[in-house]
Amino acid sequence: MRWRIDLRYDGAAFHGWARQEGLRTVQGELEEAVRVVLRLPEPVIVTCAGRTDTGVHARGQVTHVDVEGAVDPLRLLRGLNGVLPADVAVTAVTAAPEGFDARFSALARRYVYRLCDDPAGWDPLTRGHVLRVGRPMDVDRMNAAATGLLGEHDFAAFCKKREGASTVRALLEFSWRRTGVGQLEGTVIADAFCHSMVRALVGSMIPVGDGRRDVEWPAAVLAGKVRDSAVSVLPAHGLTLEEVRYPADGELAARALQARQVRGEVHQRG
């Protein structure tokens, strides 16, 4: 039976989501926790919706795991939180609807990047989740520049390209707002993301926000379809996967099939 496991984690001490030999990863910790709690003789494979990179956090990560035999979801939830380290927490365990695939059934992923541009608003207690920038940001300019990137495009200029993988994505939302003195949030929603895409998109906003680049510059970079050295891939710690969106239960299988056909085995990462 397939089970959906929702979780959140602080990515600071992880080498990303994906299991890597000899390195501490979220996938490695969760798979081992499932094996221990369910007393399975062999390791399990847990599939996630968004393969976060080293240092990226998650508040709304979604995964699935296939397990033979009966499982009490409440016991599994409590058991997992009993053995997982303090920087990972399972928030829900539910029986997955028919056709559900945590990765390919997803319609969109929502990430938020947090910035601080004023020392008066800097909170040392959240320094592991916010990037401090040295110049004041103009949110209106950043929103105007972000609008020019919306829609379905080839985002090769903002991705680390993988051999044989498509860099075409549908950017559904890219917007900025102030949440307090010196505090900004950039929300990025797309059907999927390729490697480092979110941090590169946000990186293209910084020189626009502080006036070093024109509002039209990020769109011009996008049109070039090649990596631009002037676009900084921002540090991972400011980025959090906040939400994964899925269609109605009856549309899950069709969505998964469509995503596989369009993207193959493309990584969906921030």
C-alpha positions as CSV (number, residue, x, y, z in Angstrom):
1,M,0.0,0.0,0.0
2,R,1.2,3.5,-0.8
3,W,1.4,6.0,2.1
4,R,1.7,9.8,1.9
5,I,4.1,11.3,4.4
6,D,4.2,15.1,4.9
7,L,7.2,16.6,6.6
8,R,9.3,19.7,7.3
9,Y,13.0,20.1,8.0
10,D,15.8,22.5,8.6
11,G,18.2,21.9,5.7
12,A,21.2,23.5,7.3
13,A,22.9,20.2,8.3
14,F,21.8,18.1,5.3
15,H,23.5,17.5,2.0
16,G,20.1,18.0,0.3
17,W,17.2,15.6,0.0
18,A,18.7,12.9,-2.2
19,R,20.4,9.9,-0.6
20,Q,24.2,10.0,-1.0
21,E,26.6,7.4,0.2
22,G,28.5,8.7,3.3
23,L,26.5,11.9,3.6
24,R,23.7,13.0,5.8
25,T,20.5,13.6,3.7
26,V,16.8,14.0,4.4
27,Q,15.9,11.0,2.3
28,G,18.5,8.8,4.1
29,E,17.2,9.8,7.5
30,L,13.5,9.3,6.6
31,E,14.1,5.9,4.8
32,E,16.0,4.6,7.8
33,A,13.3,5.8,10.2
34,V,10.6,4.1,8.2
35,R,12.6,0.9,8.2
36,V,13.2,1.0,12.0
37,V,9.6,2.0,13.0
38,L,8.0,-0.7,10.8
39,R,10.7,-3.2,11.6
40,L,11.3,-4.0,7.9
41,P,14.1,-6.4,6.9
42,E,15.1,-4.3,3.9
43,P,15.5,-0.5,3.3
44,V,12.5,1.3,1.7
45,I,12.5,3.9,-1.0
46,V,10.8,7.2,-0.2
47,T,9.9,9.5,-3.2
48,C,9.6,13.3,-2.6
49,A,7.8,16.1,-4.5
50,G,10.8,18.4,-4.5
51,R,14.4,17.4,-4.3
52,T,15.8,20.2,-2.3
53,D,19.4,21.1,-2.6
54,T,22.0,21.2,0.2
55,G,21.0,23.7,2.8
56,V,17.5,24.4,1.5
57,H,14.7,24.1,4.1
58,A,11.2,22.7,3.7
59,R,7.9,23.4,5.5
60,G,5.6,21.6,3.1
61,Q,7.6,18.6,1.6
62,V,5.4,15.7,0.5
63,T,6.6,12.1,0.0
64,H,5.3,8.7,-0.6
65,V,6.4,5.2,0.3
66,D,5.1,1.7,-0.7
67,V,4.9,-0.7,2.2
68,E,3.5,-4.3,2.3
69,G,1.2,-5.3,5.1
70,A,-1.0,-3.4,7.5
71,V,0.2,0.0,8.8
72,D,-1.4,2.2,11.5
73,P,-0.9,5.7,10.3
74,L,-1.0,7.3,13.7
75,R,1.5,4.8,15.1
76,L,3.8,5.4,12.1
77,L,3.6,9.2,12.5
78,R,4.4,9.0,16.2
79,G,7.1,6.4,15.7
80,L,8.8,8.4,13.0
81,N,8.9,11.5,15.1
82,G,10.3,9.4,17.9
83,V,13.3,8.3,16.0
84,L,13.9,11.1,13.5
85,P,16.5,13.8,14.5
86,A,15.3,17.1,15.8
87,D,15.8,18.9,12.5
88,V,13.1,16.7,10.8
89,A,9.4,16.4,11.7
90,V,6.6,14.4,10.1
91,T,3.4,16.4,10.1
92,A,1.0,13.8,8.6
93,V,0.8,10.2,7.5
94,T,-2.2,9.3,5.3
95,A,-3.2,6.5,2.9
96,A,-2.4,7.8,-0.6
97,P,-5.4,8.0,-3.0
98,E,-5.3,5.8,-6.1
99,G,-2.9,7.1,-8.7
100,F,-1.0,9.3,-6.2
101,D,2.7,10.0,-6.9
102,A,4.3,12.6,-4.7
103,R,6.6,13.8,-7.4
104,F,4.7,13.4,-10.7
105,S,1.2,14.0,-9.5
106,A,2.1,17.5,-8.3
107,L,0.7,20.5,-10.1
108,A,3.0,23.1,-8.6
109,R,5.6,23.7,-6.0
110,R,5.7,27.0,-3.9
111,Y,9.0,28.2,-2.6
112,V,9.7,31.4,-0.6
113,Y,13.0,33.2,-0.4
114,R,13.5,35.5,2.5
115,L,15.7,38.6,2.5
116,C,16.7,41.3,5.0
117,D,17.8,44.7,3.6
118,D,17.9,46.8,6.8
119,P,19.9,46.2,10.0
120,A,16.9,47.4,12.0
121,G,15.0,44.4,10.8
122,W,17.7,41.8,11.3
123,D,16.8,39.0,13.7
124,P,19.8,36.8,14.7
125,L,17.4,34.1,15.7
126,T,16.3,33.5,12.1
127,R,19.7,34.0,10.5
128,G,19.6,30.4,9.3
129,H,16.6,31.1,7.1
130,V,17.1,34.7,5.9
131,L,19.8,36.2,3.6
132,R,21.1,39.6,4.6
133,V,21.8,42.0,1.7
134,G,23.7,45.2,2.0
135,R,21.6,47.6,0.0
136,P,17.9,48.6,0.3
137,M,15.6,46.8,-2.2
138,D,12.9,48.5,-4.3
139,V,10.1,46.0,-4.2
140,D,8.1,47.7,-7.0
141,R,11.1,47.3,-9.3
142,M,11.5,43.7,-8.3
143,N,7.9,42.9,-9.0
144,A,8.0,44.6,-12.4
145,A,11.1,42.6,-13.3
146,A,9.6,39.3,-12.0
147,T,6.5,39.8,-14.2
148,G,8.6,39.6,-17.3
149,L,9.6,36.0,-16.4
150,L,6.1,34.6,-16.0
151,G,4.7,31.9,-18.3
152,E,6.2,28.9,-20.0
153,H,9.7,29.4,-21.2
154,D,13.0,27.7,-21.6
155,F,14.7,28.6,-18.3
156,A,18.2,27.4,-19.4
157,A,19.6,30.8,-18.4
158,F,18.6,30.1,-14.8
159,C,19.4,26.4,-14.5
160,K,22.3,24.0,-14.2
161,K,21.5,22.0,-17.3
162,R,21.6,18.2,-17.1
163,E,22.3,16.1,-20.2
164,G,19.1,15.1,-21.9
165,A,16.9,17.0,-19.4
166,S,14.4,19.7,-20.5
167,T,14.7,23.2,-19.0
168,V,11.2,24.3,-20.1
169,R,9.1,25.2,-17.1
170,A,5.9,27.1,-16.5
171,L,6.5,29.9,-14.0
172,L,3.1,30.5,-12.5
173,E,3.9,33.2,-9.9
174,F,6.9,35.3,-9.0
175,S,6.2,38.1,-6.6
176,W,7.7,40.2,-3.8
177,R,6.3,41.7,-0.6
178,R,7.5,43.3,2.6
179,T,6.6,41.5,5.8
180,G,8.2,43.9,8.3
181,V,11.0,46.4,8.7
182,G,13.8,45.3,6.4
183,Q,12.1,42.0,5.7
184,L,11.2,40.8,2.2
185,E,9.7,37.6,0.9
186,G,9.9,36.4,-2.7
187,T,7.3,33.8,-3.6
188,V,8.1,31.5,-6.6
189,I,5.5,29.0,-7.9
190,A,6.1,26.8,-10.9
191,D,4.9,23.4,-12.2
192,A,8.5,22.2,-11.5
193,F,12.0,23.5,-11.1
194,C,15.3,22.5,-12.4
195,H,18.6,22.5,-10.5
196,S,19.3,25.9,-8.7
197,M,16.5,27.6,-10.7
198,V,14.8,29.3,-7.8
199,R,18.0,30.7,-6.3
200,A,19.1,31.9,-9.7
201,L,15.7,33.6,-10.4
202,V,15.9,35.3,-7.0
203,G,19.5,36.2,-7.7
204,S,18.5,38.1,-10.8
205,M,16.2,40.3,-8.7
206,I,18.9,41.6,-6.4
207,P,20.7,43.9,-8.9
208,V,17.3,45.1,-10.1
209,G,16.1,45.8,-6.5
210,D,19.2,47.9,-5.6
211,G,19.2,49.8,-8.9
212,R,22.3,48.3,-10.5
213,R,20.3,46.7,-13.4
214,D,17.3,47.8,-15.4
215,V,13.9,46.2,-14.8
216,E,14.1,44.6,-18.2
217,W,17.4,42.8,-17.5
218,P,16.1,39.5,-16.1
219,A,13.8,39.0,-19.1
220,A,16.7,39.7,-21.4
221,V,18.8,37.1,-19.6
222,L,15.9,34.6,-20.0
223,A,15.7,35.3,-23.7
224,G,19.4,34.5,-24.1
225,K,18.9,30.9,-23.0
226,V,22.4,30.6,-21.6
227,R,23.8,31.0,-18.2
228,D,24.8,34.6,-17.4
229,S,27.7,35.1,-15.0
230,A,26.1,38.3,-13.8
231,V,23.2,36.2,-12.3
232,S,24.1,35.0,-8.8
233,V,22.8,31.7,-7.5
234,L,21.9,32.9,-4.0
235,P,22.8,30.9,-0.8
236,A,20.6,28.0,0.0
237,H,19.7,29.0,3.6
238,G,17.2,31.7,2.5
239,L,15.1,29.3,0.6
240,T,12.2,27.2,1.9
241,L,9.8,24.8,0.1
242,E,6.5,25.9,1.6
243,E,3.9,23.9,-0.3
244,V,3.2,21.3,-3.0
245,R,-0.1,21.4,-4.8
246,Y,-2.0,18.5,-6.2
247,P,-5.1,18.0,-8.3
248,A,-8.3,16.4,-7.1
249,D,-8.0,12.7,-6.3
250,G,-9.6,11.6,-9.5
251,E,-7.0,13.4,-11.6
252,L,-3.8,12.3,-9.8
253,A,-3.0,9.4,-12.1
254,A,-3.6,11.4,-15.3
255,R,-1.4,14.2,-14.0
256,A,1.4,11.8,-13.1
257,L,1.3,10.3,-16.6
258,Q,1.3,13.7,-18.2
259,A,4.3,14.8,-16.1
260,R,6.3,11.7,-16.9
261,Q,5.7,12.1,-20.6
262,V,6.7,15.8,-20.6
263,R,9.6,15.7,-18.3
264,G,10.8,12.1,-18.1
265,E,13.0,11.7,-15.1
266,V,13.8,15.4,-14.7
267,H,14.9,16.5,-11.2
268,Q,12.6,19.1,-9.6
269,R,14.8,21.1,-7.3
270,G,15.2,24.5,-5.8
